[in-house]
Amino acid sequence: MKKALLFIFIILLSFQAKAQESAFDSGEWFKFRIHYGIFTASYATMQVQDGMVNGKEMYHIKGRGKSTGLLSWFFKVDDDYQTFFDKKTGQPSKFIRKIDEGGHTKDIQIDFDHDKKTALVNDIKHQVKTSHEIKTGTQDMLSAFYYLRNNVDTKNLIVGEEYKINLFFDKENFEFKLKFLGRELVETEFGLVPCLKLRPYVQSGRVFKEKESLTVWISDDKNRIPIRLQADLAVGSIKADLEAYKGLKHPFKIVVN
């Protein structure tokens, strides 16, 4: 369950395509309800702000997730994810991860140097710094979503086709794969939303396992926002549903209000 909550919170969407009009801008904000059946496990928010790193203008993304209700009594979750990435290239410059998941804590900052193809990992909790090689076009777990929202060629998707991207997480490079499953209308509290249905995979034995079943639905419009995420477990499914939003750059395509 802990892994499933992490999968949902960081909202992994990853596939390469042709660049097109920007899907977002500063001021965008999402709120998700993460639930197991009728029981709410936690809430997560993601917002886009302007930022600056080493004198360069960046987008500053803040992602927060906190457990609520009964879950907070026996498994407290308080996660803070942040990324700074270049407004023009989408390449991440800095990634921050501060988490408390049932007493398991981490406080990590990663500084990326794409020219030298290195990532400096600062484990603040243990006061250890390490340098690691990264691959061309590497993204962090949060910047990947926003980078690919701006690079999804939704008109030319082929059902069954797989797409790949390089990610760096927890001192490790790995290849993330995503399969396009088709288009669906998803019933939400806002109405019926036309969506792209996606199935993420990664190499087994890495951060994730291919046997983990995660499905993602994103809006089939210029915003390309996450509408629903579902992690299928042996005892049921954990879902995250978009509950509130503001600051969208484009009109939100809804079939029925």
C-alpha positions, -999 to 999 in steps of 0.1 A, spaced: 0 0 0 29 23 8 43 19 -27 9 25 -43 5 58 -24 39 69 -36 31 59 -72 -1 80 -70 14 110 -53 42 116 -78 19 110 -107 42 94 -132 34 100 -168 62 95 -193 63 93 -231 82 112 -258 66 130 -287 66 162 -308 67 195 -290 35 216 -292 18 244 -274 26 246 -237 0 228 -216 4 248 -184 17 280 -168 24 295 -134 -7 296 -112 -19 261 -121 -31 240 -91 -45 206 -86 -60 187 -56 -64 150 -56 -83 127 -33 -66 94 -28 -90 67 -16 -94 30 -10 -131 24 -18 -152 49 1 -124 56 26 -102 86 20 -65 78 26 -49 111 18 -50 143 -2 -23 155 -26 -18 189 -42 4 201 -71 10 237 -81 31 256 -106 50 287 -96 78 309 -110 113 302 -96 150 309 -100 181 287 -99 215 301 -104 201 332 -121 180 313 -146 142 315 -147 126 282 -138 92 267 -131 89 257 -95 66 228 -89 54 220 -54 38 186 -46 24 178 -12 7 147 2 -7 141 36 -27 113 51 -60 120 67 -88 102 87 -82 67 100 -50 62 79 -32 90 98 -37 71 131 -18 40 120 2 51 90 11 88 89 21 103 55 35 137 51 54 141 18 69 172 2 82 169 -34 96 199 -53 113 204 -86 128 233 -105 131 230 -143 140 252 -172 111 270 -187 124 265 -223 140 230 -222 120 214 -194 152 200 -180 152 197 -142 178 217 -122 169 208 -87 147 181 -71 137 181 -34 122 151 -15 112 154 22 90 125 33 76 110 65 58 77 57 49 58 88 81 70 105 103 63 75 119 97 67 141 111 40 154 145 32 172 146 -1 181 173 -26 194 165 -61 212 190 -83 214 182 -120 242 192 -143 230 182 -178 262 195 -195 284 172 -174 256 146 -173 259 143 -135 235 144 -105 247 155 -71 226 138 -44 227 155 -10 213 132 17 207 159 43 194 134 69 226 114 69 249 143 58 262 124 28 268 137 -8 273 115 -38 277 122 -75 262 100 -102 262 98 -140 229 105 -157 217 99 -193 208 125 -219 173 139 -214 170 127 -178 141 138 -158 132 136 -121 101 119 -108 81 152 -107 95 171 -137 88 142 -160 51 148 -158 53 184 -167 79 179 -194 58 153 -211 26 173 -208 43 198 -231 56 170 -255 26 147 -260 14 144 -296 -21 133 -287 -33 133 -323 -9 106 -334 -10 81 -305 -12 45 -316 -30 20 -293 -5 -6 -279 26 15 -287 52 20 -259 71 51 -252 102 55 -231 120 82 -210 151 83 -187 145 90 -150 168 94 -121 155 86 -86 172 76 -53 207 75 -67 197 54 -97 190 57 -134 162 37 -148 141 35 -180 105 42 -176 80 28 -202 44 38 -209 19 20 -231 -10 39 -247 -42 18 -241 -68 40 -259 -93 67 -252 -121 66 -227 -148 89 -212 -142 91 -175 -171 100 -152 -160 127 -127 -177 152 -104 -171 178 -131 -189 157 -158 -177 132 -184 -141 140 -194 -125 126 -226 -93 109 -215 -62 91 -227 -57 58 -209 -21 49 -201 -3 20 -185 32 28 -169 59 1 -167 96 1 -157 123 -25 -157 118 -52 -131 142 -51 -103 145 -13 -104 125 12 -83 93 -3 -94 82 -38 -105 63 -46 -137 38 -67 -118 26 -35 -102 -6 -25 -121 -9 12 -124 -33 29 -148 -35 66 -155 -61 87 -173 -52 122 -185 -75 147 -201 -76 145 -239 -73 183 -244 -46 209 -245 -42 208 -207 -34 171 -205 -41 170 -168 -43 139 -146 -79 130 -141 -76 96 -124 -49 71 -113 -55 36 -101 -32 11 -85 -45 -25 -85 -36 -45 -54 -43 -80 -43 -69 -67 -19 -85 -41 -41 -76 -8 -58 -63 25 -45 -74 55 -66 -66 91 -69 -93 114 -84 -90 150 -94 -111 169 -68 -103 206 -75 -83 227 -99 -76 263 -108 -53 283 -131 -56 260 -162 -41 275 -193 -66 261 -217 -104 253 -215 -112 221 -197 -129 198 -221 -160 183 -204 -187 164 -223 -215 167 -197 -216 192 -168 
